[in-house]
């Protein structure tokens, strides 16, 4: 076999090998093989939002091996987002409602933080159930074949009425706490806040 023929064979083998290598999937590459429901809902891209008389919170986890565990972890993250969002909401509202208070800045700060803590405590998160779920089954290429993983998302919701009730109970608790401590200013503030709530402020 002459040199030209040998070169042609070598080049041909190189092209063939390159072609085979190109068709292989890269280790670690992923593709979605199944969705439920078939289209990703808009809420998956959010963390929290309000709609009509409901407050919604989203939890999600990616690349989990166990489907059921993934759903539980997604719900746990959603509940965490719910509690943190409720704290932020309560802090903002209590700060606005206590403007003009006679308490010192330090006492007022403690009063508000206690109210925030009581609001989240009074919110019955144990009864919050998933409103919707979205999952993806992922096929990942490994060195020996493929493995399957899951992306899980859960939408949780509570009514604004339930939130308002938790906040009302928190303010009542602030009043009772202030009375026990003989803190007249804090007790007065708690009573004023309850009046504002009753007036729909």
HELIX and SHEET records of a PDB file:
HELIX    1   1 UNK A    3  UNK A   23  1                                  21    
HELIX    2   2 UNK A   42  UNK A   45  5                                   4    
HELIX    3   3 UNK A   67  UNK A   97  1                                  31    
HELIX    4   4 UNK A  105  UNK A  122  1                                  18    
HELIX    5   5 UNK A  125  UNK A  127  5                                   3    
HELIX    6   6 UNK A  160  UNK A  180  1                                  21    
HELIX    7   7 UNK A  184  UNK A  198  1                                  15    
SHEET    1   A 5 UNK A  30  UNK A  36  0                                        
SHEET    2   A 5 UNK A 130  UNK A 142 -1                                        
SHEET    3   A 5 UNK A 145  UNK A 159 -1                                        
SHEET    4   A 5 UNK A  54  UNK A  64 -1                                        
SHEET    5   A 5 UNK A  48  UNK A  51 -1                                        
END                                                                             
